[in-house]
């Protein structure tokens, strides 16, 4: 049996490799369809503001 913590690094590595150099909509079409508009999932500006507000 594998724990979440044990499985996560391999899952993230696979996902990063799967989408590297590709448009996420093409790489993960079902996710793109379910979460349209995709920009809501990747709001890096909001993440940057959140990190900055915590001194990071």
Biopython code that builds the backbone (N, CA, C, O; Angstrom):
import numpy as np
from Bio.PDB.StructureBuilder import StructureBuilder

atoms = [
    (1, "UNK", "N", (0.842, -1.174, 0.000)),
    (1, "UNK", "CA", (0.000, 0.000, 0.000)),
    (1, "UNK", "C", (0.893, 1.245, 0.000)),
    (1, "UNK", "O", (1.925, 1.286, 0.670)),
    (2, "UNK", "N", (0.482, 2.236, -0.751)),
    (2, "UNK", "CA", (1.218, 3.496, -0.846)),
    (2, "UNK", "C", (0.400, 4.606, -0.211)),
    (2, "UNK", "O", (-0.810, 4.697, -0.421)),
    (3, "UNK", "N", (1.058, 5.438, 0.555)),
    (3, "UNK", "CA", (0.369, 6.576, 1.150)),
    (3, "UNK", "C", (0.325, 7.725, 0.143)),
    (3, "UNK", "O", (1.044, 7.721, -0.856)),
    (4, "UNK", "N", (-0.514, 8.688, 0.419)),
    (4, "UNK", "CA", (-0.605, 9.886, -0.401)),
    (4, "UNK", "C", (0.758, 10.563, -0.488)),
    (4, "UNK", "O", (1.213, 10.931, -1.570)),
    (5, "UNK", "N", (1.400, 10.721, 0.662)),
    (5, "UNK", "CA", (2.696, 11.390, 0.714)),
    (5, "UNK", "C", (3.746, 10.650, -0.111)),
    (5, "UNK", "O", (4.612, 11.284, -0.713)),
    (6, "UNK", "N", (3.683, 9.336, -0.147)),
    (6, "UNK", "CA", (4.636, 8.559, -0.933)),
    (6, "UNK", "C", (4.341, 8.647, -2.429)),
    (6, "UNK", "O", (5.262, 8.676, -3.245)),
    (7, "UNK", "N", (3.079, 8.688, -2.784)),
    (7, "UNK", "CA", (2.688, 8.683, -4.191)),
    (7, "UNK", "C", (2.771, 10.055, -4.849)),
    (7, "UNK", "O", (2.966, 10.148, -6.061)),
    (8, "UNK", "N", (2.628, 11.110, -4.073)),
    (8, "UNK", "CA", (2.543, 12.451, -4.647)),
    (8, "UNK", "C", (3.749, 12.853, -5.498)),
    (8, "UNK", "O", (3.545, 13.342, -6.609)),
    (9, "UNK", "N", (4.994, 12.675, -5.045)),
    (9, "UNK", "CA", (6.120, 13.107, -5.883)),
    (9, "UNK", "C", (6.125, 12.459, -7.274)),
    (9, "UNK", "O", (6.392, 13.140, -8.264)),
    (10, "UNK", "N", (5.842, 11.188, -7.362)),
    (10, "UNK", "CA", (5.815, 10.516, -8.667)),
    (10, "UNK", "C", (4.666, 11.020, -9.521)),
    (10, "UNK", "O", (4.812, 11.169, -10.734)),
    (11, "UNK", "N", (3.531, 11.282, -8.900)),
    (11, "UNK", "CA", (2.374, 11.793, -9.649)),
    (11, "UNK", "C", (2.666, 13.180, -10.210)),
    (11, "UNK", "O", (2.345, 13.469, -11.362)),
    (12, "UNK", "N", (3.269, 14.030, -9.402)),
    (12, "UNK", "CA", (3.606, 15.380, -9.852)),
    (12, "UNK", "C", (4.649, 15.312, -10.960)),
    (12, "UNK", "O", (4.549, 16.041, -11.947)),
    (13, "UNK", "N", (5.629, 14.463, -10.813)),
    (13, "UNK", "CA", (6.663, 14.306, -11.843)),
    (13, "UNK", "C", (6.051, 13.831, -13.158)),
    (13, "UNK", "O", (6.402, 14.331, -14.227)),
    (14, "UNK", "N", (5.135, 12.863, -13.079)),
    (14, "UNK", "CA", (4.469, 12.387, -14.297)),
    (14, "UNK", "C", (3.678, 13.512, -14.948)),
    (14, "UNK", "O", (3.773, 13.720, -16.158)),
    (15, "UNK", "N", (2.900, 14.235, -14.158)),
    (15, "UNK", "CA", (2.070, 15.308, -14.695)),
    (15, "UNK", "C", (2.926, 16.387, -15.342)),
    (15, "UNK", "O", (2.621, 16.844, -16.444)),
    (16, "UNK", "N", (3.986, 16.793, -14.670)),
    (16, "UNK", "CA", (4.868, 17.819, -15.231)),
    (16, "UNK", "C", (5.468, 17.349, -16.552)),
    (16, "UNK", "O", (5.545, 18.123, -17.506)),
    (17, "UNK", "N", (5.887, 16.105, -16.615)),
    (17, "UNK", "CA", (6.436, 15.564, -17.857)),
    (17, "UNK", "C", (5.398, 15.451, -18.957)),
    (17, "UNK", "O", (5.701, 15.664, -20.131)),
    (18, "UNK", "N", (4.180, 15.118, -18.577)),
    (18, "UNK", "CA", (3.087, 14.943, -19.542)),
    (18, "UNK", "C", (2.716, 16.253, -20.213)),
    (18, "UNK", "O", (2.404, 16.265, -21.403)),
    (19, "UNK", "N", (2.744, 17.348, -19.480)),
    (19, "UNK", "CA", (2.317, 18.623, -20.064)),
    (19, "UNK", "C", (3.486, 19.494, -20.528)),
    (19, "UNK", "O", (3.265, 20.500, -21.203)),
    (20, "UNK", "N", (4.707, 19.134, -20.188)),
    (20, "UNK", "CA", (5.875, 19.960, -20.538)),
    (20, "UNK", "C", (5.898, 20.244, -22.045)),
    (20, "UNK", "O", (5.894, 19.326, -22.865)),
    (21, "UNK", "N", (5.923, 21.524, -22.383)),
    (21, "UNK", "CA", (6.010, 21.942, -23.774)),
    (21, "UNK", "C", (4.706, 21.848, -24.544)),
    (21, "UNK", "O", (4.688, 22.061, -25.757)),
    (22, "UNK", "N", (3.619, 21.535, -23.863)),
    (22, "UNK", "CA", (2.323, 21.386, -24.521)),
    (22, "UNK", "C", (1.325, 22.361, -23.917)),
    (22, "UNK", "O", (1.464, 22.782, -22.769)),
    (23, "UNK", "N", (0.332, 22.708, -24.694)),
    (23, "UNK", "CA", (-0.788, 23.474, -24.158)),
    (23, "UNK", "C", (-1.564, 22.542, -23.237)),
    (23, "UNK", "O", (-1.862, 21.405, -23.605)),
    (24, "UNK", "N", (-1.889, 23.020, -22.048)),
    (24, "UNK", "CA", (-2.568, 22.175, -21.070)),
    (24, "UNK", "C", (-3.922, 21.685, -21.597)),
    (24, "UNK", "O", (-4.376, 20.601, -21.231)),
    (25, "UNK", "N", (-4.560, 22.481, -22.453)),
    (25, "UNK", "CA", (-5.857, 22.061, -23.015)),
    (25, "UNK", "C", (-5.701, 20.842, -23.921)),
    (25, "UNK", "O", (-6.586, 19.988, -23.984)),
    (26, "UNK", "N", (-4.590, 20.770, -24.609)),
    (26, "UNK", "CA", (-4.324, 19.615, -25.483)),
    (26, "UNK", "C", (-3.838, 18.418, -24.666)),
    (26, "UNK", "O", (-4.196, 17.275, -24.952)),
    (27, "UNK", "N", (-3.026, 18.687, -23.655)),
    (27, "UNK", "CA", (-2.458, 17.616, -22.840)),
    (27, "UNK", "C", (-3.497, 16.970, -21.929)),
    (27, "UNK", "O", (-3.450, 15.765, -21.679)),
    (28, "UNK", "N", (-4.435, 17.778, -21.435)),
    (28, "UNK", "CA", (-5.444, 17.296, -20.485)),
    (28, "UNK", "C", (-6.829, 17.766, -20.928)),
    (28, "UNK", "O", (-7.437, 18.599, -20.255)),
    (29, "UNK", "N", (-7.334, 17.250, -22.041)),
    (29, "UNK", "CA", (-8.587, 17.771, -22.601)),
    (29, "UNK", "C", (-9.808, 17.613, -21.700)),
    (29, "UNK", "O", (-10.673, 18.488, -21.685)),
    (30, "UNK", "N", (-9.897, 16.528, -20.958)),
    (30, "UNK", "CA", (-11.060, 16.351, -20.071)),
    (30, "UNK", "C", (-11.047, 17.363, -18.939)),
    (30, "UNK", "O", (-12.092, 17.894, -18.565)),
    (31, "UNK", "N", (-9.866, 17.631, -18.393)),
    (31, "UNK", "CA", (-9.770, 18.641, -17.356)),
    (31, "UNK", "C", (-10.103, 20.016, -17.938)),
    (31, "UNK", "O", (-10.821, 20.799, -17.317)),
    (32, "UNK", "N", (-9.584, 20.302, -19.118)),
    (32, "UNK", "CA", (-9.859, 21.586, -19.757)),
    (32, "UNK", "C", (-11.352, 21.782, -19.978)),
    (32, "UNK", "O", (-11.877, 22.877, -19.776)),
    (33, "UNK", "N", (-12.024, 20.734, -20.389)),
    (33, "UNK", "CA", (-13.469, 20.817, -20.623)),
    (33, "UNK", "C", (-14.222, 21.049, -19.312)),
    (33, "UNK", "O", (-15.161, 21.842, -19.261)),
    (34, "UNK", "N", (-13.807, 20.359, -18.264)),
    (34, "UNK", "CA", (-14.498, 20.445, -16.978)),
    (34, "UNK", "C", (-14.268, 21.778, -16.272)),
    (34, "UNK", "O", (-15.130, 22.235, -15.521)),
    (35, "UNK", "N", (-13.118, 22.406, -16.504)),
    (35, "UNK", "CA", (-12.763, 23.613, -15.762)),
    (35, "UNK", "C", (-12.662, 24.854, -16.639)),
    (35, "UNK", "O", (-11.935, 25.787, -16.298)),
    (36, "UNK", "N", (-13.365, 24.886, -17.744)),
    (36, "UNK", "CA", (-13.338, 26.058, -18.605)),
    (36, "UNK", "C", (-13.977, 27.233, -17.881)),
    (36, "UNK", "O", (-15.070, 27.055, -17.342)),
    (37, "UNK", "N", (-13.393, 28.398, -17.827)),
    (37, "UNK", "CA", (-12.115, 28.743, -18.451)),
    (37, "UNK", "C", (-10.936, 28.270, -17.598)),
    (37, "UNK", "O", (-10.947, 28.421, -16.377)),
    (38, "UNK", "N", (-9.941, 27.708, -18.237)),
    (38, "UNK", "CA", (-8.782, 27.141, -17.549)),
    (38, "UNK", "C", (-8.016, 28.182, -16.736)),
    (38, "UNK", "O", (-7.368, 27.832, -15.749)),
    (39, "UNK", "N", (-8.078, 29.438, -17.127)),
    (39, "UNK", "CA", (-7.328, 30.471, -16.418)),
    (39, "UNK", "C", (-7.699, 30.532, -14.941)),
    (39, "UNK", "O", (-6.892, 30.969, -14.120)),
    (40, "UNK", "N", (-8.907, 30.102, -14.592)),
    (40, "UNK", "CA", (-9.310, 30.129, -13.184)),
    (40, "UNK", "C", (-8.487, 29.160, -12.339)),
    (40, "UNK", "O", (-8.371, 29.344, -11.127)),
    (41, "UNK", "N", (-7.917, 28.136, -12.959)),
    (41, "UNK", "CA", (-7.106, 27.169, -12.217)),
    (41, "UNK", "C", (-5.669, 27.636, -12.025)),
    (41, "UNK", "O", (-4.980, 27.174, -11.115)),
    (42, "UNK", "N", (-5.224, 28.533, -12.864)),
    (42, "UNK", "CA", (-3.824, 28.932, -12.863)),
    (42, "UNK", "C", (-3.700, 30.445, -12.706)),
    (42, "UNK", "O", (-3.126, 31.119, -13.562)),
    (43, "UNK", "N", (-4.231, 30.966, -11.626)),
    (43, "UNK", "CA", (-4.193, 32.402, -11.372)),
    (43, "UNK", "C", (-2.896, 32.714, -10.625)),
    (43, "UNK", "O", (-2.890, 32.913, -9.410)),
    (44, "UNK", "N", (-1.804, 32.751, -11.382)),
    (44, "UNK", "CA", (-0.494, 32.953, -10.777)),
    (44, "UNK", "C", (-0.352, 34.329, -10.147)),
    (44, "UNK", "O", (0.361, 34.476, -9.154)),
    (45, "UNK", "N", (-1.012, 35.340, -10.699)),
    (45, "UNK", "CA", (-0.945, 36.671, -10.112)),
    (45, "UNK", "C", (-1.530, 36.654, -8.698)),
    (45, "UNK", "O", (-0.963, 37.254, -7.785)),
    (46, "UNK", "N", (-2.650, 35.975, -8.518)),
    (46, "UNK", "CA", (-3.261, 35.863, -7.187)),
    (46, "UNK", "C", (-2.345, 35.089, -6.240)),
    (46, "UNK", "O", (-2.212, 35.447, -5.070)),
    (47, "UNK", "N", (-1.723, 34.042, -6.739)),
    (47, "UNK", "CA", (-0.793, 33.265, -5.913)),
    (47, "UNK", "C", (0.399, 34.125, -5.508)),
    (47, "UNK", "O", (0.827, 34.083, -4.354)),
    (48, "UNK", "N", (0.936, 34.901, -6.439)),
    (48, "UNK", "CA", (2.060, 35.785, -6.128)),
    (48, "UNK", "C", (1.677, 36.813, -5.072)),
    (48, "UNK", "O", (2.461, 37.094, -4.166)),
    (49, "UNK", "N", (0.464, 37.381, -5.183)),
    (49, "UNK", "CA", (0.008, 38.348, -4.170)),
    (49, "UNK", "C", (-0.112, 37.689, -2.806)),
    (49, "UNK", "O", (0.275, 38.273, -1.793)),
    (50, "UNK", "N", (-0.646, 36.478, -2.776)),
    (50, "UNK", "CA", (-0.810, 35.757, -1.515)),
    (50, "UNK", "C", (0.551, 35.492, -0.882)),
    (50, "UNK", "O", (0.728, 35.704, 0.317)),
    (51, "UNK", "N", (1.506, 35.034, -1.674)),
    (51, "UNK", "CA", (2.842, 34.773, -1.148)),
    (51, "UNK", "C", (3.494, 36.055, -0.654)),
    (51, "UNK", "O", (4.107, 36.066, 0.414)),
    (52, "UNK", "N", (3.369, 37.140, -1.422)),
    (52, "UNK", "CA", (3.967, 38.421, -1.034)),
    (52, "UNK", "C", (3.365, 38.920, 0.271)),
    (52, "UNK", "O", (4.073, 39.514, 1.085)),
    (53, "UNK", "N", (2.076, 38.691, 0.486)),
    (53, "UNK", "CA", (1.431, 39.152, 1.715)),
    (53, "UNK", "C", (1.931, 38.398, 2.939)),
    (53, "UNK", "O", (1.697, 38.822, 4.070)),
    (54, "UNK", "N", (2.616, 37.285, 2.718)),
    (54, "UNK", "CA", (3.166, 36.484, 3.805)),
    (54, "UNK", "C", (4.692, 36.546, 3.845)),
    (54, "UNK", "O", (5.351, 35.733, 4.493)),
    (55, "UNK", "N", (5.237, 37.545, 3.125)),
    (55, "UNK", "CA", (6.679, 37.755, 3.156)),
    (55, "UNK", "C", (7.480, 36.726, 2.408)),
    (55, "UNK", "O", (8.642, 36.489, 2.737)),
    (56, "UNK", "N", (6.887, 36.108, 1.408)),
    (56, "UNK", "CA", (7.595, 35.076, 0.636)),
    (56, "UNK", "C", (7.855, 35.515, -0.768)),
    (56, "UNK", "O", (8.440, 34.766, -1.551)),
]
sb = StructureBuilder()
sb.init_structure("model")
sb.init_model(0)
sb.init_chain("A")
sb.init_seg("    ")
for serial, (resi, resn, name, xyz) in enumerate(atoms, 1):
    if name == "N":
        sb.init_residue(resn, " ", resi, " ")
    sb.init_atom(name, np.array(xyz, "f"), 0.0, 1.0, " ", f" {name:<3s}", serial, name[0])
structure = sb.get_structure()
